Amino acid sequence: RGLGDVYKRQSHKCCNNSNFAMNCEELTLADLKDEIRKRRTFAIISHPDAGKTTLTEKFLLYGGAINLAGSVKGKKTAKHAVSDWMEIEKERGISVTSSVLQFNYDGYCINILDTPGHEDFSEDTYRTLMAADSAVMVIDGSKGVEKQTIKLFKVCVMRHIPIFTFINKMDRDANDPFELCDEIERILGISTCPINWPIGSGKEFKGVYDRNTHTISTFTAAMNGQKEVAERDLDISSPEVESEIGSHFRDKLLEDIELLDGASAEFDIDLVNAGKLSPVFFGSALTNFGVETFLKHFLKMTTSPLPRKSTEGLIDPFTEDFSAFVFKIQANMNKAHRDRIAFMRICSGKFTAGMEVNHVQGGRKVKLSQPQQLMASERKIIEEAYAGDIIGVFDPGIFSIGDTLELSNKKFAYEGIPTFAPEHFARVRQIDTMKRKQFIKGINQIAQEGAIQIFQEYNTGMEEIIVGVVGVLQFDVLKFRLESEYNVDIRLEPLPYEYIRWIENPTEINLDRLVGTSDMKKIKDLKDRPLLLFVNEWSVGMVLDRNKDLRLSEFAQN
């Protein structure tokens, strides 16, 4: 079955079984609830090269849907199925944007949000986590928790959502599993509870032991992981264990089990749901070992979509009215169309194509056209979707990140998505002044996606543009995208500023009379909100001391 077939069945009934042959209009509330209960929406986060994209690809293999680098094929040739779609991602081999994938497995409808692994794109990861109900953290068994990803993982902990850990690459020489768990607890401050336990690693990798069923799954790689793996399960007390894994590994395993039972945290689903305890699994995504076990446990331990906070209190996903929020905007996903897609997470009810909804921040009704579900840059027009799903709709330039869309007349808004404070700044100038129009259009579009933040000199218009980014790699992405998508060459002049503060009470302050420091610069953002840039952190405190009524904030809420 190719992905096309899977989607043909999905496009009308999304994730229904064939026995749901009833007409859409006849969907009763019970059926709506049933659809929403099947939904699982999670984000995958990891360090670059820990095997996140490979793991995603293997999930799709079990779901019967593989997207092979832009072309849809069946299950057999999963050579380089990737969720990296942007040209720069293919060139550099890193994910710089989050992509969305959906598949069915075992009666569930699963939405995976793949995120960039580099800390320079942690802001995109945070926004994506806002749309997820849980997160899967992929860690390289030979490297443990890596420096660049501490920031990403901490962002994950900030969201208080369940975090599941998959320790990958056990088919290569890996660190001691006790050390790996200890590192997660020590660095990320979250307790761990191993659900299974590895037997050896690298060439000596024999399989994993399931602590719940007391069985050993033995490891044999099938066709380099391009096929589903045939695993052999043995009871720990079986005499065959010794002949299968050897007496040395059996004795070591029994010793480890005794230690684990005495020292590791007990499994507690309430602590998992509160994001305080992470269930840990070991395996090898590349050779496809331990992936399906992980998927099965994960689906049992996670919940269907949860209520979300809004200005009107918690919104229950099972209430009939449709509501969603925009967490990402992406321009030019398809070069042939030069379009903008607003990605939204449906939080309650049911979506049907062409429905008219209230755009709360815009204060008007909008028709959601060309709704699509995406397999990275492959698109499929859909007729309907449910709470928990992620859909992309055509954006004529009216949506912003954090916007709420809803059908009820309560006009509530979901919590805003915070904007990360940029840490690097540069002045941007286009080289060919004749291309001013494309330059302004391009830089504005990329800023609306949230990849960069643009500022202007306090007293002037768009003549002088200052760009702020969270990580320096984003400057390269900006340069690359302006050249490839808008045909504009730019020159970036780095600025010495590192600290930015939004002014919380601009109406109460006379900005022209503000007593500053020599390293302070006044600027404004696209919404004309005044900000201050500083070279040194201590200057922030000095300016606050000199201007008693001034209130500054590190974040701006969208």
C-alpha positions, -999 to +999 in steps of 0.1 A: +000+000+000+015+033-010+007+065+009-017+075-019-040+046-010-038+053+027-047+089+021-075+080-004-092+062+024-083+091+048-093+120+027-130+116+032-131+099+065-097+111+077-088+082+101-120+062+101-122+025+096-141+012+066-171+003+088-176+040+094-193+042+060-219+067+072-223+101+058-205+130+074-237+147+084-248+117+103-218+118+126-233+119+160-217+134+191-206+099+201-188+094+168-172+128+172-159+118+206-147+085+192-128+103+164-111+126+189-103+098+213-082+081+185-060+112+182-025+114+195-004+144+188+033+145+198+065+163+189+099+147+185+129+166+198+165+157+198+201+168+192+211+169+155+221+134+144+206+116+173+183+098+148+151+118+152+142+118+115+151+081+112+128+073+141+100+093+125+105+074+093+103+041+111+070+051+128+056+058+093+068+024+082+046+008+108+018+030+098+021+019+062+029+053+049+064+063+037+073+096+021+105+092+001+122+126-001+094+143-020+079+112-038+054+089-023+063+052-025+052+020-008+068+003+022+096-015+004+122+011-004+125+033+026+160+046+015+159+082+027+124+090+038+129+124+054+108+151+068+134+177+057+119+196+028+135+230+025+165+233+000+188+244+028+178+214+049+187+190+021+221+208+015+231+210+052+215+178+064+198+196+093+161+203+100+155+241+103+117+240+103+092+218+119+072+195+096+040+177+102+032+140+094+001+120+100-004+082+100-027+055+113-016+026+135-035+001+156-068+021+156-051+054+165-046+084+143-012+099+150+001+134+143+038+137+145+055+171+147+091+168+137+112+197+151+146+212+143+174+196+163+198+226+165+196+249+194+196+279+170+161+269+161+148+263+196+121+290+191+105+270+163+107+239+186+089+258+214+061+269+191+057+234+179+056+221+214+026+244+220+007+224+195+017+190+209+002+170+238+034+151+246+070+149+235+094+122+225+130+130+233+156+111+212+190+106+228+221+091+211+232+062+234+269+069+227+267+106+235+240+111+261+225+145+267+244+169+245+252+205+252+233+220+223+201+202+232+199+211+269+182+243+258+156+224+237+149+198+264+145+226+290+120+242+267+102+209+267+102+208+305+088+244+306+057+232+288+049+206+316+038+180+290+046+143+292+081+135+280+090+100+267+127+092+262+140+069+234+177+061+238+188+054+202+217+038+184+221+008+208+235-011+178+266+011+182+288+012+212+268+031+238+274+045+273+264+026+303+225+027+305+226+036+342+249+066+334+225+076+306+195+077+329+215+095+356+226+121+331+189+128+321+180+132+357+209+154+367+210+177+337+173+180+329+159+176+364+133+150+354+131+116+370+134+085+348+117+051+348+132+026+323+104+005+308+129-018+291+166-024+295+193-030+269+215-062+269+249-052+256+255-026+228+273-022+195+284-055+180+274-071+213+239-058+213+217-088+221+183-072+226+161-056+253+144-069+285+109-057+292+106-050+329+068-054+329+064-087+311+098-101+322+106-111+286+137-106+265+133-096+228+164-107+209+179-085+183+184-093+146+186-065+121+163-071+091+175-056+058+192-027+074+159-017+091+140-012+059+116-039+069+096-046+100+118-066+123+112-102+133+119-104+171+120-134+192+106-131+227+119-153+256+109-154+292+138-144+315+135-178+334+136-198+301+167-221+298+170-209+261+181-174+274+216-186+281+221-202+246+206-171+230+225-143+247+253-161+266+258-167+303+279-135+307+250-113+294+224-132+313+243-128+346+249-091+339+211-086+331+200-103+363+223-080+383+210-049+364+174-059+371+181-063+408+197-028+408+169-013+388+141-027+410+158-013+440+170+021+428+149+034+399+117+054+402+085+035+402+062+040+372+035+065+380+012+077+352+002+109+371+039+120+374+043+112+337+013+133+328+027+162+349+060+160+330+079+150+361+088+114+352+100+103+319+095+066+308+128+055+291+130+030+262+161+016+245+164+006+208+179+013+174+158+033+149+182+026+120+179-011+124+143-008+134+147-025+168+126-015+197+106+010+176+073-008+175+075-018+212+081+019+220+051+030+198+028+005+215+037+015+250+036+052+240+001+050+227-011+032+259+006+057+282-006+089+264-041+105+264-063+118+236-063+157+232-066+175+265-085+207+274-066+240+266-064+272+285-081+302+270-094+336+281-128+319+288-112+291+310-105+256+298-119+246+265-129+209+263-119+192+230-151+171+230-174+201+230-189+203+195-177+238+184-145+239+163-116+260+177-079+261+168-048+283+171-021+291+146+014+280+158+034+283+126+033+301+093+054+289+064+058+307+031+070+291-002+067+255+008+059+249-028+080+270-052+054+265-079+027+281-059+045+309-040+020+305-012+017+309+026+004+282+048-008+288+083-005+257+104-031+253+131-037+229+159-074+220+162-082+221+200-119+212+200-147+199+178-146+191+141-133+210+111-150+208+077-135+222+045-147+257+036-162+265+070-165+301+081-150+309+115-143+338+137-107+351+135-105+365+170-074+387+167-085+400+132-120+407+145-137+392+114-151+361+100-129+341+076-134+311+053-107+285+058-098+275+022-076+248+008-073+229+040-045+203+038-027+177+058+009+175+051+035+149+047+065+174+050+060+192+016+036+166+001+001+179+005-033+163+006-065+183+005-088+172+033-125+174+038-125+171+076-103+169+107-108+166+144-095+180+177-058+169+180-052+172+142-028+196+126-040+212+094-025+238+071-048+264+055-040+290+028-030+323+044-037+355+024-015+374+048-040+378+077-028+353+103-001+357+129+015+331+151-007+327+182-040+337+165-072+319+176-100+307+152-133+295+166-169+288+157-187+297+189-197+332+196-178+334+229-149+351+210-123+335+234-086+334+226-061+307+234-030+316+254-004+336+234+028+320+222+057+339+237+083+354+214+119+344+224+142+373+230+167+374+201+204+372+212+221+382+179+215+413+159+225+426+125+217+455+102+205+442+068+210+460+035+201+449+001+229+450-025+207+460-055+186+490-045+163+484-075+150+452-057+136+472-027+101+458-032+111+421-032+135+428-003+107+443+019+082+416+009+107+387+015+120+400+048+084+407+061+072+372+050+101+355+067+095+376+099+058+367+099+068+330+100+086+338+132+120+326+119+135+361+125+123+393+142+127+426+124+131+460+140+134+495+127+153+525+140+132+543+165+126+575+145+127+562+109+107+538+087+119+507+069+151+524+055+172+508+082+162+473+090+177+455+121+172+417+123+172+398+155+176+360+158+178+335+186+207+316+169+233+327+144+224+300+120+192+318+113+212+346+096+224+320+071+189+308+065+176+344+060+204+351+034+198+318+017+160+321+015+161+358+003+184+347-025+166+315-035+130+325-030+130+362-036+161+367-058+175+393-034+212+395-023+218+411+011+247+422+032+245+416+070+264+439+093+267+423+128+257+446+157+272+443+192+239+441+211+230+410+229+201+419+252+167+431+243+138+444+264+102+453+254+088+484+272+057+472+290+042+507+297+051+528+266+021+551+271+032+562+306+068+570+295+082+598+274+107+579+253+125+610+241+134+618+277+145+583+287+178+584+305+198+556+289+234+543+290+261+546+263+255+510+251+217+514+247+198+517+215+161+526+210+142+506+183+107+495+175+091+463+163+067+458+134+037+465+157+054+498+165+061+487+201+092+504+215+122+483+226+156+488+240+188+470+229+219+467+252+254+455+248+258+446+285+234+429+308+241+452+337+230+482+316+194+469+319+194+474+357+211+508+354+184+521+330+157+508+353+173+526+382+175+559+363+139+557+351+118+548+380+085+544+362+099+522+334+088+486+332+107+462+309+100+427+298+121+399+283+093+384+262+066+398+240+034+378+239+021+373+204 
